[in-house]
Amino acid sequence: MTILLIEDEPLIAKQLLKLVGQLEPDALIEGPLGSVHSIVDYLNRHRPDLIIADIQLADGISFDAFRQVSLTAPVIFTTAYDEYAIQAFKLNSIDYLLKPIDPEELRAALAKYHRWQPTGTDFAEQFRTFLSQLGGQAPIPNYKRRFTAHYLRQIVPILEEQIAYFHRDELIYLYTTDGRKLVTDYRTLDELDELVDPVRFFRANRQFLISVGVVAGYQPHFSGKLAVRLQPPFESVELLISKEKAATFRQWLES
């Protein structure tokens, strides 16, 4: 049995390799692959028995790769999007795991695979139906989940959950939740605003792009503005939301 892993997050990929190896000790585990291009290249040359695939990748979504090949292997999807096409997954007997991956849920998904093994032709037809159903739905936004920045003469990776806010002051600085100040190579906050997940980040003003995780509260300010208070160690940062953005900020904070 050959299992192909598709995952572009190194830590999650390492976890998956370990878990699958423990649960399927006799399987040949290949990958992890982390891009649409590498998936297409692999599947044009190999036919794994099972695929465990992240949906969101660095250069697109795994569906983009599957549309370009003749896929015959069942897929267990992993995703952080708990409402995306869940019914489609169920209707087509394709399992899914929500991140962070629970070992017992992975065990159950693998057991389901062993119980349900349609022929390649059957699965290929099911999957074509599945992809066509997705065609009418909004695609998963390809938001950036990792950033690199300069710190102590090194270029270091920063996960989105580690980011407190971005600040423009000649250069674009990235502040981490543990208080580090790093220099990025981005030129404008407008550029970053297009890359980040709007559920997590809010463009407060011309200087700040903030994460919801560091918002401690807010209070009315003069002329309809809002004064936002950040969590330590950023409580001394003066951050004002304009009157025009006040309602949008409240809605974002409550979403």
N, C-alpha and C positions, 0 to 999 in steps of 0.2 A: 504494500500500500504506500502510495506517495502522496504526501500532503504539501501543498504550496501555501506558504504564509505571505500575506501582503500587508505590510505595515510600515509606515515611514517614521514613526516615533521610536527612537532607539531603545528607550527604557521599556516601552510596551512590547516591542519586538523581542527583547531579551526575556521578558516575562512569559510571552507566548511560547517561545522556543522551549523554555523550561517546562511549562505546564503541558504542552502537547507531547513533549518527550516523555513525561511521566505517565500521561494517560494513554499514549500509544507507543509503547517502547519498541515495538517491532516495525514501526513506520519509518520510511525514509522522508525526512523533513527537508524541504528545499525553500530557499529564500532566507530572510525576508526580502521581498521586493518592495520598493517604495515610490515608484513612479509609473504613470500610465505607459510610457515608452518601454520600460523594462518588462512590464506585464505582457504587453503585446508581443514583444520579442520572444519571451519565454513560451507563451502559449501557442505561438506559431511553430515551435519546435518540440514541445513536450505535451503530454497528456496526463496530468496528475489525476489521482482518484478523488481527491477532495481539495477544496480551496477554502482557506480561512482568510477573509479579506476585510480590511478596513475600507470604509466608504470614502472618507476624505483623505486625499493624498496631497503631496506638495505641489503637484502640477495639474491637479484636476480631481476627478472622482473615479473610482474603480469601474463604475458603469461605463465610462468612456472607453476603457480598455476592452471590456467584455463585448461591447458593440462591434469591435473591430476584428473579432476572432470567432471561430466556430467553437463555442464553449460546450463541453460535454460533461464537465465535472460539477457535482453539487457544490454550493457555496454556503458557508456559514459567515454571515456578515458581522462585523464589529462596528459599533457606531456610538457616538456621543449624542446622537439626535434621536431621542426616545419617541418622537411622534412621526418620524419620516417614513412613509410607505409601510407602516407596520402591517396593515391589512394585506398589502400586496405580498409581503414576506410570508404571511400565514397562508394565504390562499394558494400560493405556489409551492408550499412545503419547503420553503427556504428559511432556515433558522437565522436568528440574529442575537448578538450579545451586546449589552450596553456596557460602555466603559465607565469606571474601571472593571475589568473582566473578573468575574467571580469564578473560581475554579470549579465549583459544583455546577454552575450553569454551563461551563464549557464541557464538563463531563457529560451532562445531559444532552447537549447538542451533538457530541460525538456518538453517544448511544443512539440518538435519533438517526444519524447517518447510517449506522450499522443495521438498524431495523428497516430503513427505507433506502433501497438502492435500485432506483429505476434504471432502465437501459439508457445509454448515452443519447439515443434518439428521443426517448421520452423526455429526458431532462432538457435537451436542447430546445424542444418545442415549448416546454413550460417556461423556459427562461426567455425565449423570444417574446412570449406573451407578457411576461413580467416586465421586460424592458419597454414594450409598447405601452403598457399601462402607465409606466413612469413618464412617458412622453408628454402627457397632459398635465403633469404636476410641476410645480416650481422646483428647479434644481437646488441642491444643497449649496448655499453660498460658499465660495472657496476663500474663507477668511484665513489670514495668516495667524498661525499658532505659535511660531517661534521667531525670535528676532536675534540678531547679533549686534554687539556694541563693543566699544573699546573700554577696557578697564585694566589698570595697572600694567600697561604695555602689552596687553593681550587682547585678542578678539574672543569674546565669550558668548555662548548661547544663552538666551533668556526666554523662558516659557511665558506665555501670556498671563498665566496666573501669578507669576512673580512680579508683574509690572504694576506699580502704583499709579504712575502717570508719565506722560511725555510733556516736556516743557520747552518752548521755543525762547531762546535768548541768544541771538546771533546764530548759535548752533542749536540742533535739536538734541536735547538730553533725555535720557531714559532713567527714571528713578524706580528702584526696586522696592518691594514691600519691606525689605530688611534695611532700607536706608542708603543703599549705594547709589551713586550718581555716575552714570555712564554716558559716553558720547556716541551718538549714532551717526551713520552716514546719510541719513535722510535730510533733504533740503527744506521741506515744508511740512507743516502739520496736515495740510490738505492731502498730501500724498499718503500719510499714515492713516488719515481718517477713512480713506478708501480701502485700506488693507485690514483694519481691525474689525472684530465682531461688534456690531452696534448694541447687542444685548449686554456686553461687558464694558464697552467704552463709550464715553460721551465727550463730544467736542464742547468744552465749557465756554471757551472764548478763543481769542487769537493766540493766546500763549499756552493754554492747557488742553490736553486730551487725557481724561481721567478714567480710572477703573472704578467700577461700582464697589469693588472690595475695600476701598480706602475711604469711602464716604461715611462719615460718622453722623451727619445730619446737616440741616440748613435752617436758616431763619430769614424772614423778610428784611430787606435792606431798603435804602432810600430809592425813590423813583421806580418802585416795582421790581427792583433787582433782588436776587437771592444771594446771601452770603453762605457759602458752603464750608462746613468744617470737616477736615480730614482726620483720619485715624492717626495716632502716633506711629512713627516719629514725624508726621507731617502736619501736626495741629497748628503750627505757626505760619503755614502757607496761606496767604491771602488769595482767596479764589471767589470771584464774583460771576454770577450768571446774569446776563442781560434780561431786561423785561421781556424782550421778544422771545427769548429762549426759556423763560421760567416755566411755562406750562409744559413744554416738551421735556424739560429736565424732570419735573415731577412725575410725568407719565413714565419716563425711562426708569426712574428709581423704583417705581411700583410694579414694573412689568416683570 
